[in-house]
Amino acid sequence: MQSALRGPARDAYLRSDPSRFARSTGPRGVPPVPPSLLSPTAVRNAVVVGAGPCGLLAALELVQNGASVTLVEQRDAYTRPIHWNVRADLLHRIAETCPAILPRVLERLGAMESVERIDATQTDVSDDKLAAMREEKPNRRVSLDGSGLRYQQKGSGAPAPDAQRARFGGRQMLVSPSIGQILTTDLENILFEEVQRLSKLPKGDHPSVTILRNHRCDLTDSRDKPGWSACNVYEVAERVAADGKVTFPATGKRFSLGTPDLIVNCDGANSVMREQAGIPRTHVSQATRFIAASIAATEITEHAPHGGVARRRYAELTNPKDGSLHGVRQVVLGSTTTPRLWVLVEVPLFVDLGNKEAVANYFHHHAALVVGRPLLDARITWGPNAFTMQQFISASAVKGENVIFAGDAVGNAHFLTSGGVMTATVPHVFALEKLLANLADGVPRTRALDRYNKWTLMATKAWLKLGFKEFGRQGEHGDTFEAAMADALERLRTAGGAGR
């Protein structure tokens, strides 16, 4: 409503409600809206499940809007060595939600020197394919020589943060260029330390923050509010089985968090909370396999021309059974801010990875091709681990009157688009911001939640559409994204169990 108002009418609208005035005129991030100024319909207390980048930014967004937050996370530390490319929109989102931590994020942001190539010794590059690849990456210099097709984009400094750009728009965000890379653990620690700082503030007229690490959450029906969910929390301990599978068995008694005004679930692609809510999900792509590892490689990243390296190599492997060709990709990311390389190699489904030795042998051979030197003497700090992935979409991002989902819990697409953390932290967190504003302004809860559902699913589908191209490059299926999405939505419709 306020976007349509100007001048005295807008001032009157803002001053008619203290929380509305505080949200609209105060600087974002410092300080939060005091709970004493909240309107009767505003979210006053919330539970956030999952303390990855999405959950942490969601918790900070809730605090800025005056809500007291309980953050529930099953892990006791951040250890994921994943590097991923950063778009400027994430910096704008942080500038909007919590500007105080932006300098620390910029310190950890590595520059990029990216090179992509097709191995000309194994495959020919047709004029049509060359033209298509030029069209996909119009900002990169393209040439074809004896060593293959190469793209090169020099790293550039991060643009000045602009809070006004941290606005909803999954498609616009995803087509913007990456400006650098960051280690997941670095971003998680920076965001968590800010949440932890807020949790230690003395009591007063400001939102409280409670952190429950080594805990999991269960949804239950609220006793006094039909259509609402309550939640119970219990302590867990991380256990790693002989096969490498991680589990979190319960070690403590359950205790109730009551019926919060909002439960925000950011607990990942295999969301336990989504299963408890009875929200079905389905695939929107064929499966593919990769092997990932983190390698200590200071000597590589230190000599990257712009402080970082991002290389992608394409090749084709022949299936010995039928002679068919299968496209595979090898990827390496690294920067001098974190002297490690994150290496990924694709594995055709016909390759047998029946034991750890087969995984290691395949990885070392194909990783060496993209890194540019043998890796038998390299120190691997994590992995190599094989994984299978598909794109998924959920039937809904909302359950009942007070449960919402964000990040990979809504849907996940191909990681090579660098869209996962970006979709979760930019359009999804902005959708949360708008939901909180709508509820505070008295928008009927059902309508506000429907808007959140629409915005969140729209952003996820934009990521799915971009990621679908990465599966299609294998040439193993000819479906268009539109056809695959239509089939997925039909499966979800017949499965039932949608949140609303």
Backbone torsions as a table, in degrees:
resi	resn	phi	psi	omega
1	MET	NA	-46.5	-172.8
2	GLN	-65.3	-24.3	179.6
3	SER	-65.3	-22.4	-179.5
4	ALA	-91.0	-4.7	-176.7
5	LEU	-101.4	146.1	178.4
6	ARG	-136.2	154.9	171.3
7	GLY	62.2	-140.7	-176.4
8	PRO	-57.8	-35.5	-179.2
9	ALA	-63.3	-41.7	178.5
10	ARG	-65.6	-43.1	-179.9
11	ASP	-60.7	-42.3	179.8
12	ALA	-64.5	-40.5	179.2
13	TYR	-62.6	-44.6	-179.1
14	LEU	-67.0	-42.8	-175.2
15	ARG	-76.7	-10.6	178.0
16	SER	-71.2	-12.9	179.9
17	ASP	-144.1	119.7	-176.1
18	PRO	-58.2	-41.0	-178.0
19	SER	-68.4	-34.6	177.8
20	ARG	-64.1	-41.5	179.5
21	PHE	-66.2	-42.0	-178.7
22	ALA	-65.1	-40.1	-179.3
23	ARG	-67.8	-34.3	-169.5
24	SER	-91.5	-22.6	-174.4
25	THR	-113.4	-23.5	-178.3
26	GLY	-77.9	155.1	176.0
27	PRO	-66.2	134.1	179.9
28	ARG	-66.4	139.8	175.0
29	GLY	94.6	-35.4	-177.8
30	VAL	-142.3	115.8	-13.6
31	PRO	-94.1	175.0	174.6
32	PRO	-68.7	163.8	174.8
33	VAL	-67.2	124.9	178.1
34	PRO	-63.7	139.1	178.6
35	PRO	-57.2	-28.6	-179.6
36	SER	-66.8	-17.2	179.7
37	LEU	-96.8	-2.1	-176.4
38	LEU	-68.6	142.8	176.0
39	SER	-73.5	161.8	-178.6
40	PRO	-59.6	-26.3	-176.9
41	THR	-95.7	-0.9	-177.4
42	ALA	-73.1	158.0	174.7
43	VAL	-75.5	118.8	-178.0
44	ARG	-102.2	-29.1	179.0
45	ASN	-142.9	140.8	-175.3
46	ALA	-143.9	154.4	172.0
47	VAL	-116.7	129.8	175.3
48	VAL	-111.8	122.7	-178.8
49	VAL	-104.0	116.8	-178.5
50	GLY	104.3	118.9	-177.0
51	ALA	-113.6	44.7	166.9
52	GLY	-82.2	-169.9	-179.7
53	PRO	-55.2	-40.5	-179.2
54	CYS	-66.5	-49.4	-179.0
55	GLY	-63.7	-38.1	-179.6
56	LEU	-67.5	-44.5	177.9
57	LEU	-67.7	-34.7	176.1
58	ALA	-62.9	-42.6	178.3
59	ALA	-61.8	-43.0	178.6
60	LEU	-65.0	-37.8	178.0
61	GLU	-64.4	-41.8	177.9
62	LEU	-62.1	-43.8	179.3
63	VAL	-61.9	-43.0	-179.7
64	GLN	-61.4	-26.6	179.0
65	ASN	-94.9	14.0	171.7
66	GLY	91.1	3.5	-177.1
67	ALA	-90.0	136.1	170.3
68	SER	-77.4	140.8	-168.7
69	VAL	-127.1	136.8	165.7
70	THR	-110.3	118.6	-177.7
71	LEU	-101.1	122.2	-176.3
72	VAL	-113.5	125.0	-177.9
73	GLU	-141.1	131.4	-177.6
74	GLN	-78.7	-22.9	-179.6
75	ARG	-84.4	155.9	176.2
76	ASP	-104.9	-4.2	179.4
77	ALA	-159.8	161.7	178.2
78	TYR	-100.1	122.4	-174.7
79	THR	-133.2	-1.6	-174.5
80	ARG	-68.1	121.7	-176.0
81	PRO	-89.2	23.0	-172.6
82	ILE	-77.0	127.5	169.4
83	HIS	-92.8	145.1	174.3
84	TRP	-150.4	153.3	-177.9
85	ASN	-75.2	143.5	-176.3
86	VAL	-111.9	129.9	170.8
87	ARG	-93.7	156.5	-176.8
88	ALA	-59.9	-26.6	-176.5
89	ASP	-61.4	-29.3	177.2
90	LEU	-65.9	-40.1	177.5
91	LEU	-63.7	-38.4	177.4
92	HIS	-65.9	-37.6	178.9
93	ARG	-64.1	-42.9	179.1
94	ILE	-65.9	-39.5	177.1
95	ALA	-62.4	-30.4	178.9
96	GLU	-79.0	-40.4	-173.2
97	THR	-90.3	-43.4	-175.0
98	CYS	-152.2	78.0	-173.8
99	PRO	-63.6	-20.9	-176.3
100	ALA	-64.1	-27.9	-175.9
101	ILE	-93.3	-4.7	-176.4
102	LEU	-57.9	-44.4	179.1
103	PRO	-56.8	-36.6	-179.7
104	ARG	-69.0	-36.9	176.5
105	VAL	-64.6	-42.4	-180.0
106	LEU	-63.8	-33.4	178.0
107	GLU	-63.1	-33.3	-178.1
108	ARG	-91.8	-3.1	-177.4
109	LEU	-79.6	117.8	179.6
110	GLY	-89.4	143.6	175.8
111	ALA	-72.7	171.3	-175.8
112	MET	-130.1	139.3	166.6
113	GLU	-127.3	103.3	-170.8
114	SER	-106.4	138.3	177.5
115	VAL	-135.2	130.0	177.5
116	GLU	-127.6	140.8	-175.9
117	ARG	-148.2	155.9	169.4
118	ILE	-109.1	132.7	-178.4
119	ASP	-69.6	103.7	-176.0
120	ALA	-72.3	-12.4	179.0
121	THR	-79.0	-16.6	-177.4
122	GLN	-112.0	-20.6	-175.4
123	THR	-148.5	149.0	174.8
124	ASP	-90.2	144.0	177.6
125	VAL	-102.6	112.3	-179.5
126	SER	-73.5	159.4	177.9
127	ASP	-60.9	-37.2	179.9
128	ASP	-64.4	-42.8	-179.2
129	LYS	-68.6	-39.3	177.9
130	LEU	-61.6	-44.3	179.3
131	ALA	-63.4	-40.1	-179.8
132	ALA	-65.3	-40.0	-178.8
133	MET	-71.4	-33.1	173.6
134	ARG	-63.7	-39.1	-179.2
135	GLU	-68.7	-36.2	-179.8
136	GLU	-66.3	-34.0	-176.9
137	LYS	-126.5	71.7	-172.9
138	PRO	-67.6	-18.5	-176.6
139	ASN	-90.5	3.7	-176.8
140	ARG	-112.4	147.7	179.8
141	ARG	-76.8	129.6	-174.7
142	VAL	-120.0	132.6	174.8
143	SER	-147.3	160.0	179.5
144	LEU	-128.0	121.1	179.0
145	ASP	-137.9	-169.7	-175.1
146	GLY	-63.9	-24.8	-178.2
147	SER	-88.3	-4.8	176.9
148	GLY	123.1	-176.2	179.4
149	LEU	-84.6	128.3	-174.5
150	ARG	-129.5	136.5	169.4
151	TYR	-113.7	147.1	178.2
152	GLN	-143.3	131.3	178.4
153	GLN	-137.5	116.2	-178.1
154	LYS	-73.9	146.9	178.8
155	GLY	-65.4	151.4	179.7
156	SER	-135.7	158.0	180.0
157	GLY	-67.6	151.8	179.2
158	ALA	-66.9	139.1	178.6
159	PRO	-69.7	160.7	177.6
160	ALA	-62.0	130.0	-178.7
161	PRO	-60.4	139.3	-179.9
162	ASP	-133.8	107.5	-176.1
163	ALA	-60.8	-28.6	-178.2
164	GLN	-69.3	-16.8	178.4
165	ARG	-85.9	-9.0	-179.4
166	ALA	-82.8	52.3	-175.6
167	ARG	-112.2	159.0	-175.6
168	PHE	-59.6	139.8	176.5
169	GLY	160.4	80.9	-176.7
170	GLY	-61.4	-41.6	-178.1
171	ARG	-65.7	-43.9	-179.8
172	GLN	-64.1	-39.7	-179.8
173	MET	-66.1	-42.6	-173.8
174	LEU	-70.8	-26.4	179.7
175	VAL	-88.0	-5.4	177.8
176	SER	-76.6	151.0	-176.4
177	PRO	-74.1	152.4	173.1
178	SER	-74.7	144.5	-177.0
179	ILE	-114.2	-6.8	-179.8
180	GLY	176.5	-169.6	178.9
181	GLN	-141.1	156.8	-178.4
182	ILE	-144.4	154.7	176.4
183	LEU	-85.5	133.2	-178.0
184	THR	-53.9	-43.7	-179.1
185	THR	-59.8	-39.0	179.7
186	ASP	-62.4	-48.6	-179.1
187	LEU	-64.2	-43.3	-179.6
188	GLU	-61.0	-43.4	-179.1
189	ASN	-65.5	-40.1	179.1
190	ILE	-62.8	-47.5	-179.8
191	LEU	-66.4	-41.2	-178.7
192	PHE	-64.8	-40.3	-179.8
193	GLU	-62.4	-31.7	176.4
194	GLU	-71.5	-41.4	176.0
195	VAL	-62.8	-40.9	179.5
196	GLN	-64.2	-39.2	177.1
197	ARG	-59.8	-43.1	-179.9
198	LEU	-65.4	-32.9	-178.9
199	SER	-68.7	-19.2	-176.4
200	LYS	-98.5	0.7	179.8
201	LEU	-67.2	145.9	178.2
202	PRO	-64.8	152.9	-178.4
203	LYS	-64.4	145.5	-179.1
204	GLY	176.5	-160.1	-178.8
205	ASP	-86.5	65.0	175.0
206	HIS	-148.8	158.1	-178.7
207	PRO	-63.4	140.3	176.8
208	SER	-91.4	154.1	178.5
209	VAL	-130.0	127.3	176.5
210	THR	-120.1	129.3	-178.3
211	ILE	-111.1	126.0	177.1
212	LEU	-119.4	89.6	174.1
213	ARG	-83.9	158.6	-174.9
214	ASN	58.5	38.9	178.6
215	HIS	-135.6	152.5	172.7
216	ARG	-125.2	167.3	-172.6
217	CYS	-128.5	144.8	173.3
218	ASP	-119.5	142.5	173.5
219	LEU	-91.9	138.0	173.3
220	THR	-136.0	159.2	176.8
221	ASP	-70.1	136.4	178.5
222	SER	-69.1	139.9	-178.1
223	ARG	-74.5	-32.4	-172.5
224	ASP	-112.9	-3.2	-179.0
225	LYS	-130.6	97.8	177.8
226	PRO	-58.0	133.6	-179.4
227	GLY	88.4	-8.8	178.6
228	TRP	-100.1	162.3	177.8
229	SER	-118.3	139.3	168.7
230	ALA	-100.3	172.1	178.4
231	CYS	-142.5	142.4	173.8
232	ASN	-110.5	148.2	-178.2
233	VAL	-124.4	144.5	177.7
234	TYR	-144.7	150.6	-177.7
235	GLU	-77.7	143.6	178.5
236	VAL	-132.9	166.8	174.6
237	ALA	-131.4	138.4	-179.5
238	GLU	-77.0	131.8	177.8
239	ARG	-129.2	136.6	178.3
240	VAL	-113.5	117.5	-178.7
241	ALA	-76.4	172.1	-178.7
242	ALA	-61.5	-31.2	179.7
243	ASP	-84.1	4.9	178.5
244	GLY	90.3	-5.4	-179.3
245	LYS	-72.2	134.6	-178.1
246	VAL	-98.4	131.0	176.3
247	THR	-127.1	164.1	-178.9
248	PHE	-132.8	75.1	180.0
249	PRO	-67.8	149.1	179.5
250	ALA	-70.0	139.0	179.0
251	THR	-126.5	-4.9	-177.8
252	GLY	-137.8	170.1	-179.8
253	LYS	-74.0	154.2	176.1
254	ARG	-79.0	145.0	172.3
255	PHE	-139.3	153.8	-170.4
256	SER	-93.2	139.9	170.5
257	LEU	-101.2	8.0	177.8
258	GLY	73.4	-152.4	-179.6
259	THR	-112.3	93.4	-179.4
260	PRO	-68.3	159.4	173.7
261	ASP	-64.2	-28.6	-178.8
262	LEU	-153.3	136.2	172.6
263	ILE	-116.9	114.4	-176.5
264	VAL	-105.1	113.7	-175.9
265	ASN	-100.9	115.7	179.4
266	CYS	-126.8	47.8	-170.8
267	ASP	-100.8	27.1	166.3
268	GLY	90.3	176.5	-174.1
269	ALA	-62.1	-35.7	179.0
270	ASN	-96.0	45.5	-172.8
271	SER	-54.0	119.5	174.2
272	VAL	-69.5	-36.6	-178.4
273	MET	-66.3	-36.5	178.2
274	ARG	-64.7	-40.4	177.5
275	GLU	-64.2	-42.3	178.5
276	GLN	-64.2	-32.9	179.4
277	ALA	-76.9	-10.2	179.1
278	GLY	74.3	26.6	179.3
279	ILE	-94.3	116.3	-178.9
280	PRO	-75.5	158.0	171.9
281	ARG	-135.6	161.8	179.3
282	THR	-149.1	162.6	-176.4
283	HIS	-81.3	153.4	177.6
284	VAL	-128.9	27.9	179.8
285	SER	-168.0	169.3	169.8
286	GLN	-79.1	167.5	-179.5
287	ALA	-84.2	153.2	171.6
288	THR	-143.2	162.9	-176.5
289	ARG	-126.1	146.0	175.2
290	PHE	-138.9	161.2	168.3
291	ILE	-119.7	134.0	-177.9
292	ALA	-122.3	149.0	176.0
293	ALA	-157.7	153.1	174.1
294	SER	-110.4	130.7	-173.3
295	ILE	-125.2	131.4	172.9
296	ALA	-72.4	114.0	-172.3
297	ALA	-148.6	61.4	-179.0
298	THR	-59.9	-37.4	-175.3
299	GLU	-66.1	-20.9	177.9
300	ILE	-84.2	-50.2	-174.7
301	THR	-70.9	-29.8	-179.1
302	GLU	-66.7	-25.4	-178.5
303	HIS	-99.8	7.9	174.2
304	ALA	-66.9	132.2	-172.5
305	PRO	-55.8	-31.1	-176.5
306	HIS	-122.3	24.9	175.4
307	GLY	88.2	-0.4	-179.9
308	GLY	-156.6	165.2	179.7
309	VAL	-137.2	137.8	175.3
310	ALA	-144.9	105.0	-176.2
311	ARG	-122.2	139.7	173.0
312	ARG	-128.6	132.8	179.5
313	ARG	-123.3	135.5	178.7
314	TYR	-112.4	140.7	174.8
315	ALA	-152.0	173.4	178.2
316	GLU	-127.0	132.8	177.0
317	LEU	-110.0	145.5	-178.4
318	THR	-97.1	129.3	175.0
319	ASN	-73.4	116.1	-175.9
320	PRO	-65.6	-17.7	-177.2
321	LYS	-78.0	-39.5	-175.8
322	ASP	-130.6	1.1	177.5
323	GLY	77.7	5.3	-179.0
324	SER	-74.6	150.6	179.6
325	LEU	-96.0	141.1	179.6
326	HIS	-130.4	124.5	178.2
327	GLY	-73.5	136.6	176.9
328	VAL	-132.4	153.4	-179.3
329	ARG	-126.5	142.8	172.2
330	GLN	-121.2	136.8	-173.2
331	VAL	-133.2	139.4	173.2
332	VAL	-136.6	134.2	176.8
333	LEU	-129.1	144.3	176.7
334	GLY	-173.7	159.4	177.8
335	SER	-152.9	160.4	-178.3
336	THR	-71.5	-15.3	175.4
337	THR	-70.1	-24.4	176.5
338	THR	-139.5	99.8	-172.5
339	PRO	-73.4	61.0	174.3
340	ARG	-140.5	154.0	175.7
341	LEU	-108.6	138.4	173.6
342	TRP	-105.2	114.5	-171.8
343	VAL	-118.1	132.9	178.9
344	LEU	-129.9	134.6	175.5
345	VAL	-129.6	136.2	-178.8
346	GLU	-83.0	147.7	-176.8
347	VAL	-127.6	116.8	175.4
348	PRO	-60.0	151.9	-177.4
349	LEU	-65.1	-21.3	-178.5
350	PHE	-80.2	-10.3	179.3
351	VAL	-80.9	130.2	-178.6
352	ASP	-82.6	119.0	175.5
353	LEU	-117.4	56.0	-171.5
354	GLY	-76.1	-15.2	-179.7
355	ASN	-148.2	171.2	-176.5
356	LYS	-63.4	-34.6	179.5
357	GLU	-64.0	-40.6	178.5
358	ALA	-65.4	-39.4	177.6
359	VAL	-62.4	-48.0	-178.1
360	ALA	-64.1	-42.7	-178.9
361	ASN	-63.6	-46.4	179.7
362	TYR	-62.8	-42.9	-178.0
363	PHE	-62.7	-49.8	-176.2
364	HIS	-60.7	-39.0	-179.0
365	HIS	-66.0	-50.5	-173.5
366	HIS	-80.6	-29.6	176.9
367	ALA	-66.7	-36.1	179.9
368	ALA	-61.7	-31.7	-178.3
369	LEU	-67.0	-35.6	-178.5
370	VAL	-89.7	-32.7	178.1
371	VAL	-71.2	-34.9	177.0
372	GLY	102.3	7.0	176.5
373	ARG	-159.7	159.1	177.5
374	PRO	-60.1	146.7	-176.5
375	LEU	-115.9	11.3	-177.4
376	LEU	-62.3	-28.2	179.9
377	ASP	-99.0	3.4	-178.9
378	ALA	-75.1	148.8	178.4
379	ARG	-90.5	108.5	179.5
380	ILE	-86.9	119.2	-176.2
381	THR	-93.9	-13.7	177.1
382	TRP	-156.5	131.8	179.9
383	GLY	87.8	-160.1	-1.1
384	PRO	-74.4	135.1	-179.3
385	ASN	-121.3	134.1	177.7
386	ALA	-90.1	144.2	176.8
387	PHE	-147.6	152.5	176.8
388	THR	-110.3	139.4	-179.4
389	MET	-135.3	150.4	170.7
390	GLN	-138.3	163.3	172.4
391	GLN	-87.7	138.5	-179.5
392	PHE	-131.5	154.0	174.3
393	ILE	-137.0	140.3	177.1
394	SER	-91.0	157.8	178.5
395	ALA	-69.9	-26.0	-176.3
396	SER	-158.3	156.1	173.1
397	ALA	-107.0	11.0	-176.1
398	VAL	-137.8	143.2	174.0
399	LYS	-134.8	118.2	176.6
400	GLY	64.2	-144.0	-171.6
401	GLU	-98.2	-11.3	-174.3
402	ASN	-147.9	16.5	-179.7
403	VAL	-118.8	124.2	177.0
404	ILE	-130.2	162.4	-179.3
405	PHE	-126.7	151.6	179.2
406	ALA	-148.5	163.2	178.3
407	GLY	71.1	-148.0	-177.1
408	ASP	-65.3	-17.4	176.5
409	ALA	-65.0	-22.5	176.7
410	VAL	-85.3	-41.5	-179.8
411	GLY	177.5	157.8	179.7
412	ASN	-138.2	143.1	179.7
413	ALA	-120.6	-165.2	-174.0
414	HIS	-75.2	132.7	-176.3
415	PHE	-67.4	-22.3	-177.5
416	LEU	-68.0	-10.4	174.4
417	THR	-84.7	-5.3	-174.7
418	SER	52.5	40.3	-175.8
419	GLY	-107.5	-7.5	-173.3
420	GLY	-66.7	-65.0	179.3
421	VAL	-62.7	-35.4	-178.6
422	MET	-64.8	-45.0	178.8
423	THR	-63.8	-40.0	-178.4
424	ALA	-67.0	-43.3	-171.3
425	THR	-90.5	-17.7	-178.0
426	VAL	-103.2	-78.2	-177.2
427	PRO	-68.2	-33.7	-179.9
428	HIS	-69.0	-43.3	179.2
429	VAL	-69.2	-33.7	175.6
430	PHE	-66.0	-37.9	176.0
431	ALA	-61.5	-37.2	174.9
432	LEU	-64.2	-43.3	178.2
433	GLU	-57.3	-44.4	-179.8
434	LYS	-67.9	-36.5	177.3
435	LEU	-61.1	-46.2	-179.8
436	LEU	-62.1	-41.2	178.8
437	ALA	-65.8	-42.1	179.9
438	ASN	-62.7	-43.9	179.5
439	LEU	-65.7	-41.5	178.9
440	ALA	-64.1	-31.3	-179.2
441	ASP	-84.4	1.9	176.2
442	GLY	88.6	10.0	174.6
443	VAL	-61.8	133.1	179.1
444	PRO	-49.7	136.7	-173.8
445	ARG	-56.0	-43.1	-179.4
446	THR	-60.6	-42.1	-180.0
447	ARG	-68.0	-42.1	180.0
448	ALA	-63.1	-41.5	179.1
449	LEU	-69.3	-36.5	176.3
450	ASP	-61.9	-39.4	177.6
451	ARG	-64.3	-44.8	178.1
452	TYR	-58.7	-45.0	-179.6
453	ASN	-58.7	-46.0	-178.8
454	LYS	-63.5	-48.0	-176.8
455	TRP	-64.2	-43.3	-176.5
456	THR	-67.7	-45.9	178.6
457	LEU	-64.7	-36.5	179.2
458	MET	-61.6	-43.4	179.4
459	ALA	-65.5	-41.9	179.4
460	THR	-63.9	-40.8	179.6
461	LYS	-65.4	-33.0	176.1
462	ALA	-63.6	-39.9	176.9
463	TRP	-67.8	-41.2	177.4
464	LEU	-59.4	-42.5	-178.8
465	LYS	-63.9	-42.0	178.0
466	LEU	-67.5	-42.1	-178.7
467	GLY	-69.3	-26.3	-177.7
468	PHE	-59.7	-31.4	179.3
469	LYS	-62.3	-32.8	-177.9
470	GLU	-68.2	-34.0	175.5
471	PHE	-75.0	-39.5	-177.3
472	GLY	-63.6	-23.7	-178.9
473	ARG	-65.5	-17.9	-179.5
474	GLN	-73.9	-17.7	179.7
475	GLY	71.9	18.1	-176.4
476	GLU	-95.0	-6.1	175.9
477	HIS	-155.3	149.2	-174.2
478	GLY	-109.4	10.8	-179.2
479	ASP	-65.4	145.6	169.5
480	THR	-83.7	162.7	178.6
481	PHE	-62.3	-40.7	-178.5
482	GLU	-60.3	-41.8	179.0
483	ALA	-67.7	-42.3	179.9
484	ALA	-64.3	-40.3	179.6
485	MET	-68.3	-39.6	177.7
486	ALA	-60.8	-42.6	177.4
487	ASP	-63.3	-41.2	-179.7
488	ALA	-63.7	-44.6	-179.7
489	LEU	-64.9	-34.9	177.8
490	GLU	-67.1	-40.4	177.0
491	ARG	-62.5	-41.0	179.1
492	LEU	-66.4	-36.7	-179.2
493	ARG	-65.2	-42.9	-179.0
494	THR	-74.5	-26.7	178.9
495	ALA	-71.5	-30.1	-179.4
496	GLY	69.5	-170.8	177.3
497	GLY	80.8	16.8	178.3
498	ALA	-63.7	150.9	-172.3
499	GLY	-59.7	-43.9	-176.5
500	ARG	-87.0	NA	NA
